[in-house]
Amino acid sequence: MSHADPFLARLERARSASKRLATVTTTQKNAALESIASELEDSVDEIVAANAIDLERGRANAIGEGLLDRLRLDTDRIRGLAAAVRDVIALPDPVGEVVRGSTLANGIQISQVRVPFGVVGAIYEARPNVTVDIAALSLKSGNGAVLRGGSAAEHSNRVLVELIQRAVSRAGLDGDAVQTIDEFGREGASRLMRARGFIDVLIPRGSAGLISTVVQESTVPVIETGSGVVHVYVDASAEEGMAVSVVKNAKTHRPSVCNAAETLLVHRDAAERLLPRLARELMGAGVELSGDEASRSAVPGVGVADEETWATEHHALAMGVRVVGSLDEALAHIERYSTRHTEAIVTQDYASAERFLAEVDSAVVMVNASTRFTDGGEFGFGAEVGISTQKLHARGPMGLPELTSTKWLVRGTGQIR
């Protein structure tokens, strides 16, 4: 069926292409992905030129260094995107995987197998890398993709989608499987949220405000990827070198992303021993610290923290610091302010580590490791669709299996009930 409405016509093209894509072989899908990776490498200059326009507009609009960092595509990052696409090629194809099955007493054989969702919609901001990641994962899992990448990355995303469509078509598959609706603006995003029958699942990635809007307004099923008010708790028994290394990496490695640490909690029995050095290392790396009274007493130059400090995802070199009296107090703070993304403890005490793992209710809970490891690529999933902070269907970094549903296949020989 063809639609006079150009917006619905685009969604229909993605839907029709997804039906054909659901039945193609793994070899065909991998060939399309290799074509995308090669096209990215061959189009570096074109992508960088388009991205430069977006960066210039971003600076003019004062979107902030955090968003500019997410928006930026240089030669190395584009090569990284191509490498991530090839990582997806190397991953097992989830489509057709038998999850479970049995033969009933009457001889009927039943099996639950993975199948594509159909069409995956994505709404995200200033992250052109997501355009490639979601397209690659959607294609490998047999899904079409409809992308709303936002005005900040409009030029970058247009070029990326065009080259993806070109590469997929060159590999013999339907390039219409990947579509962008950026040209339809905010109204297009609103319509995407209501496009039941065209979009099977919608995945928002971005600010807490964006995610909240999509969750509250969408009539299409949503997989919620959450913002990251991420904590690192340094326990009384923490080893100094490890604590410094983990905390500094968690905050400063890439402060603009959702798995960067935003709050440092330090046990009071470790504060005198560790907090001055932790603060010195962080402040030396440019981090602006705001703390409670105990941390301000321990370290000169720490600003005053307030309620907003503990609830903020900074996306920048800023961090809250609080001294706590016990593991219980740390757990209570995390329970109150966590966005259920990632939490970490640094400790040499086995019982504290196991309590932390058991009692913290977040998508990823870590012991003695940087929160920056909450990432589909680091988990071995290749590129990622996002990090789900909800509990239904998927939780944590989402790779290929999370872009599938299941159906039951029943094979009989004439049995009746």
N, C-alpha and C positions, 0 to 999 in steps of 0.2 A: 504494500500500500504506500503510495507516495503522498506527502503532505505539502500543501501550499505554504504552510507556516515554515519558514526557513529553519527556525530553531528545532521544531519537531522533526523536520526532514533530516537534520543532522543526527539526531538521536536515533531515528529509524535506520539510517545507514549503519550506525554502529551496531544496532541490534541485529540487522540482517547479516552483517559481517561476522558477528559473534556466533551465530548459528552455524555458519560454515566453519569457523575456527574451532568450534567444539569437537569437530570430527577429524581434524587433520592429525597427522602423525607427529611424534616427538621430533623426528628428523626434520620434518618440514618447519616446525616451530623454531628449532634451533638454527636452521639455515636463515630464517628471517631475523633472528636475534644477531647472528654473525653479520648479516647485512647492515643492521642498525649500528653495531659497533664499528664497522669499517666506515660507514657513512659519517659517524661522529668524528672519527680520526681525519677523514678527508675534508671535513667542513669546519675545521677549527677556526680559520680566519673569519668565515661567515658568522659563526656563532659568537665569537668574541666581539665582532663589530656590532651585532645586534645587542649584545649584553652591555656594551659601552653606552649605548643610548639609554638603556634602562638605568644604569648606574648614574649617569649624568642627571636624569630626571629624579632619581632617588635622592641625590645630594641636594638638588634644587628644592625638593619637597621636604628636606630635613627628616628623612625617615629613620635616621640613627645608624650608628656604626654596626650594631648587631644585625639589623635587617640588611644593611649594605653587604656585610660579610656573607650572609646567606644568599644574597642575590648574585654575588660575583661569580663569573665563570672565566677562568683563565685557561691557558693551555694545559697545565697540569691537572686541573679539575676536570676538564673535558676528557683527557686521557683516562682519568680515574672513572668517569662515567662509562667509557667504553670498556674498561676492565671489569666494572661491575656487571655490565650486560653479559660479558663472557663468563663471569662467575655464575650467572643464572643459567647459561647454557650447560654448565657442568653439573648443575643440580638435578636430582631425579624429578621426572615429570610426575606430578601428583595425580593427574587425570587417569582414571581407570584403576587406581590402587584399591585393592580390596581391604577395607577396614576390618571387617569381620564377616563370618558366614558360617552356615551349618546346613546339615541335611535333617529335615524334620522326620518324625517317626513315620509319617505317611509317604515319605520319599521325595517330597518337594525340597528343592535346593534353594536356599536364600543366601544372598550376599549383599553387603552394603559396600558401595563403591564411591570413590570421589568423582565429582562432576564439577564443571565450571559453574560459577554463579550465573553468568550470562553477560551482563554489562556492569562494569564497576564505574561508579562516578567518584570523582575526587575534587574537593575544593581546598585550595591551599594558597599561601601568600608568599610572594618574593622568594620562591624556592625553585628555580628552574631545574635543579637536579631531580626534583620529585617527578617532573614531566617524564624524564627518561626512566627513572626507577619504576614508576607505576605502569608505564607502557610495557616495559620489559617483563615485569612480573605478571601483568594481565595476559600478555600474549602467551607466555610459557604455560600459564594455567588455563588457557583456552578461553579467556574472557575478552570482550571488547572493553574499551576504556573511553570515557568522556571526561575531559579535563577542564577545570576552571582554575587557572593559575593566577588570576588577579592582575590588576592593571600595572603593578610595580614591575612585573616581569613580562609584560605583554610582547615586546619585540623578541626577547629571548625565546619565549615559549612558542611563538608563531614559527620561528625558524626551526626549532627542535621538532615540533609536530610535523611540519612539512617534510623534514628529512626522514623522520620515522615512517611516515606514510610512503614516501618514495622508496625507502629501503625495503619495507615489507612487500610492496608491490613488485619490486625487482626480484624478490625471492619467490614470487609466484603465489603469494597469499593476498588477501584483500586488505589494501591499505586503509580502507574505511573503518577498520576495526578500532583505530585510534582517532579520536576527534577532540578538538578544542572548541569551547564555547566562549572564549574570552571576549570576542567581538560583541557579544550580547550584553556585556557589562554586568552590573549588579542585578538587573532584572533577570539575566540569564542564570545567575546563581540561585536566585529565588525560585525560578521555574524548575531548575534541576532538582531542588529539594522536594518538588511536588510531582516529579515525573514518574509516578508509579506506572508500571506497565512498560516503561522504556529502560529504567535504571533499576537494577536488582539490589544493589547495596551502595551506600554513599559513605565515603571516608573523608572526614575533614582533617587537615593538618595545618596548624598555625597557632595563633594566639588563643588564649583562654576565651576571649570574646567571640572569635570566629567559631570555635568549637561549640560553645554554648548556644550560639545562634542556630547552628546546623542541627544540634541535638533537639532543641526546643521547637524549631519550625518545620523540620523535615517530615514529610509523610512517607518518604522512602526509608526503609530500614537503614540505620546508621551504625557503623562501628566507630566508637568514640576513641580518638587518639588524644591523650590528655596533655595538658601543660605540665611542666616539670618543676615543682617546688621540691627540690631534691636535697636531702640531708646527708651529711657524713658525721657520725658519732664517734669520737675518739674516747675509748673506754679507759678506765684507770690503769689497765695493764698494757696499754698500747706501747709498742716499741717506737722510739723517737724517729729513727730514720724512715721506717715504714709509714708512720703517721704523716710526716712531712711530705713524703713522696706522693702518697695517695691523695691527700687533701689538695696539694698544689696542682696535681694533674687534673683532679676532678673539677677544680674551679677555673684553671687558666688555660688548659689545653685548647679548648674552643668554647669560650664563655657564652656564645650566642645560641647554643643548641639546647634541646630540652633535657639532655642527660647531664648537663653541667650542674655542679653542686651550687646551691644557693644559701644554705645555712650550715654552719659548723657548730656542733654541740661537743663540748669537752667536759669530761667528768672532773669534778672539783679536785679529786686526788691526783689528777694528771695536769691540772691547769698550771700550777706553779712550775712544774717540770717542763711542760711542752708548749703551753700557749704563747710565751714570748717568741720562741723560735718559729712556731707556726705563723704567727702574725707577721714576724719579720720577713719570712719567705713570701707570704702572700702580698704584703704591702710593697715589697721589693719588686714584685711582678706587676705592680700597678693596681692591685685590688684595693678598693675602698671598703674598709670594714666599719660596720655599725654593730654595737654590742650592748649587752646588759651591764648593770653596775659592776658585777664581778669581773667581767672581761675588760671593762674600761679601767678598773683598778690595776689589773695585771699588766696592761699594755697601754702606754701613752699613745695618743693619736687616734684611738678608736672612737668613732662617732657614736651618737646616742641612737640605739635601736628603739623602734616603737612597734605597735601591732602590725602596721603595714609592712615593716621589714620582714617579719616572719612569714607573711602571706604572699610575698612578691616573687615572681620569676623575673629576675633582672635582665637576662639576656646580655649581660655586660660584666665588666670587672668590678662587681660589687657583691658583698656577702654579709650576712648576719652572723654574729658570734654570740653564743650563750654558754655559760657555765652551768652545768646541772649537777645535782647532788647524788644521782644514782642512775642506774640503767632504767629503773621504773620512770624516773622523771624524763629521761630522754625519750622513752617509748611514748609517754603521754604527750610530749611536745610534738613528736612526729604524727601521732594519731590526730592531733588537733589541726596541724597545718599542712600535712602531706597531701599532694594531689594524686597519690597512689601510683606514682611512676617508678622511681628508683630510690632506694635507701641503702646506706652502707654503714657498717661498723668496722672500726679498726681496733683489734683486741688480740691479746695473747691468751685470753681466758676461754676455754672450750665451752663452759656452761653459758657464759654471756653470749658467745657467738650463736649457740643453738637456740637460746631464748629469743634473740633478735630475729633469727631466721623464721622461727615459728610464730612469733607474735606480730611482726610488722606485716600489715595487710597492703602490700603494693605489688605491682606487676613483676618487679625484679627486686630481690633483696640480696645484698652482697656482704661478704666477710673479707676484709683485707684485700680489697680490689677497688680500683677507681670506678666511679659511676659512669665514666665515659665508655665503658664496655657494653652498656645497654644499647645495642645496635645490631640490626639484622646482619650486616656484613661481619661484625666481630663474632656473632653467634654462629656463623657459617651458613647463613641463609641467602648469601648473595645480597642483592639490593633488598631494601625493605619498603613495604607500603606505608608503614608507620609503626608507632608503639602504642598498642591498645592498653588503655587503663580501665576498661570495663571488664566485666566478668563473663558475659555471654559470648559464645562463639569463639572469641580469640582474646588472649591477654598477653601483653608483652610485645616484643618485636614480631612483626607479621611478615612472613615470607610466603612461599608458594602454597603450602597446604591451607593456609588461612584464607586464601582466595578461592577456595572450593567449598562446595556443600557436598552432600551425599544423596544418593538415592538407592533404593532397594531393588535388586533384580531377583525375580522369582521364576524358577524353571520347574515346570511340572510335566507329568505324563498323563494328564487327563483327570487328576484328582478333583473331587468336589467335596464340599463341606456339608 
